Amino acid sequence: MTKSVSPSAKKQYTADAFFAGVGGIELGFKQTGEFRVVYANEFDKNACKTYAENNPNTPLDNRDIHNVNPDDIPDADIMMGGFPCQAFSIAGYRKGFEDERGDLFFEMLRMINHKRPRVVFIENVKNLVSHDHGNTFKVIREALAENGYYIKWKVLNGKDYGNVPQNRERIYVLGFKNKTDYDRFTFPKPIELTRSIHDIIDFHGKKDEKYYYREGKQPFYDKLVPAITSQDSIYQWRRQYVRENKSGVVPTLTANMGTGGHNVPLILTDSHEIRKLTPKETFNAQGYPADFKLPKIANGQLYKQAGNSVVVPIIRRIAEQITKAIDDYPDTREFNQPKKYALIISNITGRYEGKSYVVKFSDDINELALEAKDEDIPLIDDAQYLKLVQKK
């Protein structure tokens, strides 16, 4: 286990980050005081500007992950990332292991297998579980389990687990190399939402004119005026009508806020003017601290970055739980090259929560069938698994 010692003699766990974006995942971990990032990789040049602005001392690698040699990156206790969700078949899964330049999940898996971090942390869209009829997550889950990790996953909403007034559901996947860490880890429990949209959005002050919607400026302005009437709601223009989010929270922010359309949420100011959220306010809605810096780049890029990012307080709470699970326990498990077949136990407690790990490896599939029978474990095939995922 790789540790570092700060001047206060406080031991910190180390982290490698991939698909780092603007650094939201790393920020949540660093806020605990228990982790420091020793390497970050991000290919998008504009995201790199925001990352570097806020993390000047973190080594930032802007190469495409396909071109990264795992020998070039430092060992770390935890490896983290939020790779883009891509569909791939069982055939693609097999090909992925043969072709190291496969899709992005397998590129991260290549790093995991080479560095063998104690913990793997993955954040992704909620629908990762059901994406491609359940096959995508089946591949990810099996790939991590077959490579020696005990897996837990759960979908958490920012407003319920992060005290952030945004309706944002994301799946968090944790992989532990040690069974003891896995057993000790639990996801954080829900907390009361005490922060409102008025804590993250400035309804009072005057902003740059470019954020305001005016008569003659937008052709649909006359449809906004009668619909946008409350300061306790957030609104969205949906091509032909106005959608009011009456829940009192910001709707899920998306990367397409930066596409130049009208996807940025709208509010009614104290002066009864209609304007869209500023980039800073969208970062506020993700739980970023007030001192988080935004570089002087196009607003479209900043909106995209906010929409692609994470709810920082949820990340911090999960990081705290990870610390509780691994503190005072040594990283002792060595993982040998697996055999041809694996008996994987999956406990799926709902559509968006579960756990999974390999019970036994063998070159004889019949041996694993007997093991399952002796342990009274029902065996299911690929088709049955996918049907179960879709049902739940």
PEKAPE-V388320 format. One record per backbone hydrogen bond with DSSP energy under -1.0 kcal/mol. NH is the residue of the N-H (numbers start at 0). CO is the residue of the C=O. If there is no record, write none. Layout:
# PEKAPE-V388320
nh=NH co=CO
nh=NH co=CO
This chain:
# PEKAPE-V388320
nh=3 co=11
nh=5 co=9
nh=8 co=5
nh=11 co=3
nh=12 co=33
nh=14 co=35
nh=15 co=77
nh=16 co=38
nh=17 co=79
nh=19 co=40
nh=22 co=19
nh=26 co=22
nh=27 co=23
nh=28 co=24
nh=29 co=25
nh=30 co=26
nh=31 co=28
nh=32 co=29
nh=35 co=12
nh=37 co=14
nh=38 co=14
nh=39 co=58
nh=40 co=16
nh=41 co=60
nh=47 co=43
nh=48 co=44
nh=49 co=45
nh=50 co=46
nh=51 co=47
nh=52 co=48
nh=53 co=49
nh=54 co=50
nh=57 co=54
nh=60 co=39
nh=66 co=63
nh=67 co=64
nh=71 co=68
nh=72 co=69
nh=77 co=13
nh=78 co=118
nh=79 co=15
nh=80 co=120
nh=92 co=88
nh=93 co=89
nh=94 co=90
nh=95 co=91
nh=96 co=92
nh=97 co=93
nh=98 co=94
nh=101 co=98
nh=106 co=102
nh=107 co=103
nh=108 co=104
nh=109 co=105
nh=110 co=106
nh=111 co=107
nh=112 co=108
nh=113 co=109
nh=114 co=110
nh=115 co=111
nh=118 co=76
nh=119 co=174
nh=120 co=78
nh=121 co=172
nh=122 co=80
nh=123 co=170
nh=127 co=124
nh=128 co=125
nh=130 co=126
nh=134 co=131
nh=135 co=130
nh=137 co=133
nh=138 co=134
nh=139 co=135
nh=140 co=136
nh=141 co=137
nh=142 co=138
nh=143 co=139
nh=144 co=140
nh=145 co=141
nh=147 co=144
nh=148 co=143
nh=149 co=175
nh=150 co=355
nh=151 co=173
nh=152 co=353
nh=153 co=171
nh=154 co=351
nh=155 co=169
nh=157 co=167
nh=159 co=156
nh=160 co=156
nh=161 co=157
nh=163 co=157
nh=165 co=163
nh=166 co=249
nh=167 co=165
nh=169 co=155
nh=170 co=123
nh=171 co=153
nh=172 co=121
nh=173 co=151
nh=174 co=119
nh=175 co=149
nh=176 co=117
nh=181 co=177
nh=182 co=178
nh=183 co=179
nh=184 co=180
nh=190 co=159
nh=198 co=195
nh=200 co=196
nh=202 co=200
nh=210 co=207
nh=211 co=208
nh=212 co=273
nh=216 co=213
nh=217 co=213
nh=220 co=217
nh=222 co=219
nh=223 co=220
nh=224 co=220
nh=227 co=223
nh=228 co=226
nh=233 co=244
nh=234 co=265
nh=235 co=242
nh=237 co=240
nh=239 co=237
nh=242 co=235
nh=244 co=233
nh=245 co=243
nh=249 co=164
nh=256 co=253
nh=257 co=254
nh=258 co=255
nh=265 co=234
nh=266 co=274
nh=268 co=272
nh=269 co=202
nh=271 co=268
nh=274 co=266
nh=275 co=210
nh=276 co=264
nh=281 co=277
nh=282 co=278
nh=283 co=279
nh=284 co=280
nh=285 co=282
nh=286 co=283
nh=287 co=282
nh=291 co=288
nh=296 co=294
nh=301 co=297
nh=302 co=298
nh=303 co=299
nh=304 co=300
nh=305 co=301
nh=306 co=302
nh=307 co=303
nh=311 co=285
nh=311 co=309
nh=314 co=310
nh=315 co=311
nh=316 co=312
nh=317 co=313
nh=318 co=314
nh=319 co=315
nh=320 co=316
nh=321 co=317
nh=322 co=318
nh=323 co=319
nh=324 co=320
nh=325 co=321
nh=326 co=322
nh=328 co=325
nh=331 co=329
nh=340 co=361
nh=342 co=359
nh=344 co=356
nh=346 co=354
nh=349 co=352
nh=352 co=349
nh=353 co=152
nh=354 co=346
nh=355 co=150
nh=356 co=344
nh=358 co=342
nh=361 co=340
nh=367 co=363
nh=368 co=364
nh=369 co=365
nh=370 co=366
nh=371 co=367
nh=372 co=368
nh=373 co=369
nh=374 co=370
nh=375 co=372
nh=376 co=371
nh=384 co=380
nh=385 co=381
nh=386 co=382
nh=387 co=383
nh=388 co=384
nh=389 co=385
nh=390 co=386
nh=391 co=387
